[in-house]
Amino acid sequence: MLTRNQTRAGPILLRRAWARQLPQRAIYAQRPRLYSKTPRLPQEVFHSQLDNPSVAAILSSLKTSPPTPQTLTEKIVQRYSLGLPKDKTVKAGDYVTLSPHHCMTHDNSWPVALKFMSIGATQIHDKKQIVMTLDHDVQNKSEANLKKYRQIEEFAKKQGVDFYPAGRGIGHQIMVEEGYAWPGTMAVASDSHSNMYGGVGCLGTAVVRTDAASIWATGRTWWQIPPIAKVTFNGILPEGVTGKDVIVALCGLFSKDEVLNHAIEFTGSEETMRSLRVDDRLTIANMTTEWGALTGLFPIDSVLQGWLRYKATETAMYRDAELTDSTTHERFTHARLDELFASPMASDKGAKYAKYLHLDLSTLSPYVSGPNSVKVATPLTELAFQDIKVNKAYLVSCTNSRASDLAAAAKVFKDAAEKNEGKIPRIADGVEFYIAAASLPEQLAAEEAGDWQALLDAGAQPLPAGCGPCIGLGTGLLEPGEVGISASNRNFKGRMGSTDAKAYLASPEVVAASALSGKISGPGAYIQPEGWQGVVLGEGDGIREEDRMITADEALEKVISQLDNIVSDAESDLFGAPVTESVNPDSMIDVLPGFPEKVTGEIVFCDADNISTDGIYPGKLTYQDDVSVDDMARACMRNFDPSFSSIAKEGDILVAGFNFGCGSSREQAATAILAKKIPLVVAGSFGNIFSRNSINNALMGVEVPKLVQRLRECFSAPAKQPTEAQQSITEPAQNWESLDSPPPAPQMVPAAEKLMTRRTGWTFEWDVRRSRVQIQEGEGGATWSQKVGELPPNVQEIIARGGLEKWVKGEIEKGS
């Protein structure tokens, strides 16, 4: 068995070896029909064949009932769902009991451990399922932090789970390079950048602390499969354009919440996908979080197979016990890869997606995000002319600090050395340049290639492998008035230091070139093609109709779909009202003991979209453990409207706008509403993390967009866009301790509406058994009802028991 020290050239040689405006397609909502139809079935054989008994028998034996087509996301969830009814095919919108392949926690492992022990758990259910890393605050040498780190390490060793100490690397990178994030599996982590696992075909998503404690204790938690968006890449990524440019452009060019709370599947032709290396895919998947998505999944294809084969070969040849105590060589094996690629998982033909978007990679150029928003993306060529001075540059984080990223940055200085008599030039005066590898193995690879030393020779200041400045911790934070450019994933105000600083995001090459020149600039590798007319993107798959080749079945399906939409539109025009439901309106579900069959109350309306968890419960109280229930009730919605406490009453139904509960993951956003004795929250839509926390803490929620629309029609003036002052989003203090969530969008309130909170006089009734809500629009007003989503038994059980912690405690007691 060789080690890295026995031959320095080996792993590096291996690493380097793998080294028109288009028509938009309309997306129609499927509505129930007023009539039924019997589809015509194509005749597959001649009648004479059917008349022949022997031939007919053979044909009959070949006929099977086709399964419901599934997306790759749905297939993976199906594999890791427990207790499904026989022949159940999961689909977007379903609630499932989930047992993920792996669950990672980082510095928040100790708070999770406290929850774990508080519910009476003593042994982790499946020690092979759990991974613990220390990565967030690794520069903090205070006794309090060191004590927490000791507690986590001792707990991990006592439980016998895989543990990676401070300085070993960022948890997400460890999950990928150590083979925990495996293609075709599902892995979760108590951090929002779990999406990164999708870069290697592993469905990765974030969970909150209570979920992690549940998985530790029982091996499972719950999940609702989100709507799934298909993003098709066309063309070939040009030289000088990187995966970072792709995701920065997606965040900035699709900036209207197109994929908010969606699962994303990336696809494209084999030629297109071969232009996206695995490291590019990891970067793109990582920042789908900033794009608003819950997952970002790439296909299990030949590019991934090449990367995995390299990993399996390297792992077999080089094993350094100082890097890890885990059994990496058992996860990366060629035999396991043979099994994986003998029948790789892929989306079924005919699988349905909620949205279809496309981007032509060949039309992209280097992009820069900011300042202070991922929704602002500008071509580098435009910013370069603005002479934007840079004070600090960062090549850090799980997004872009792998060996390939360090090599790309070092190349900027090595190329400049050729014009400087072979001497590596120094970074510009007044610029501080910080580098931290995503993991220790990635740093060692960069050292072996000479890239790490080239960056140090240029004046870069090394930091330990960890999160550091990316989340505003440790050395090198932005000071008031400074401008920073970073290869990390988030740049909202205050994220990397002072709220009075400006932060931009870019590729490692652009970060390095900016540090060298002292202003935002690039290395000059990209050359704009002649006749370039802008980035080509939009809805649909981006394939021109004249270039499309489809089968007869696909053509027939397309015609039928078009006819369906024509008839639906005609029905709407003729009858002037939404089509009535064709399903049985009196269909009922079982309601478990302890769960209310009906919930009724007067509507209290908080008329705003994007009410953040900080608006629901003040950040300054989040980390105080001695806040009483009465004080929580008084603090409920205080940051949104100080008068809420005096207006809302026990038993009211709180109704808010869209994306309610976005922002950080504080569980008190749900428990404060319960403290106010409000049993139910209704919104146009919910932030995903708030939805999880609500169910985990036994707060019920229902999405009824029509109700929000009706309330606004009756009580509100049209909404206006937020002012410049409103658009400044600040990271709440100590937010890094919780799930590392994206910032809330600018809060939008009606222009002429003075009442932030209003008692409406309307009543709301939710009939749980019939999955139907009924609204009485005030005394003597109209009454209407609407079907809503069914509440599945597993979610009912969690809420009926008083939340996920109590549910887990009950499961433990049942098993003892």
Secondary structure, DSSP 8 states (H G I E B T S, - for coil): -B-TTT-SHHHHHHHHH----------------SS---------S-HHHHHSHHHHHHHHHH---------HHHHHHHHTEES--TT----TT-EEEE--SEEEE-TTHHHHHHHHHHTT--S-S-TTTEEEE--SSTT---HHHHHHHHHHHHHHHHHT-EEE-TTSB-HHHHHHHTT-S-TT-EEEESSGGGGGGGGGT-EEEE--HHHHHHHHHHS-EEEE---EEEEEEES---TT--HHHHHHHHHHHS-SSTTTT-EEEEEE-HHHHTTS-HHHHHHHHHTTTTTT-SEEE----HHHHHHHHHHHHHHHHB--TTT-SS-HHHHS-HHHHHHHHHS-----TT---SEEEEEEGGG---EEE-SS-TT-EEEHHHHHTTT-B-SEEEE-SSSS-SHHHHHHHHHHHHHHHTTTTT------TT-EEEE--SBHHHHHHHHHHTHHHHHHHTT-EE--SS-GGGGT-SS--B-TT-EEEESSS---TTTTB-TTSEEEE--HHHHHHHHHHSBS---S-----TT-----EEES----GGG----HHHHHHHHHHHHHHHHHHHHHHHH-S-----S-TT------TTS-SEEEEEEEEE--BS-BHHHHS-HHHHT-TT--HHHHHHHTTTTT-TTHHHH--TT-EEEE-SSBTBSS--THHHHHHHHTT--EEEES-B-HHHHHHHHHTT-EEEE-HHHHHHHHHHH---B----TGGG-----TTGGGS---------B-BSS---SEEEEEEEEEEETTTTEEEEE-STT--EEEEE-----HHHHHHHHTTSHHHHHHHHHHHH-
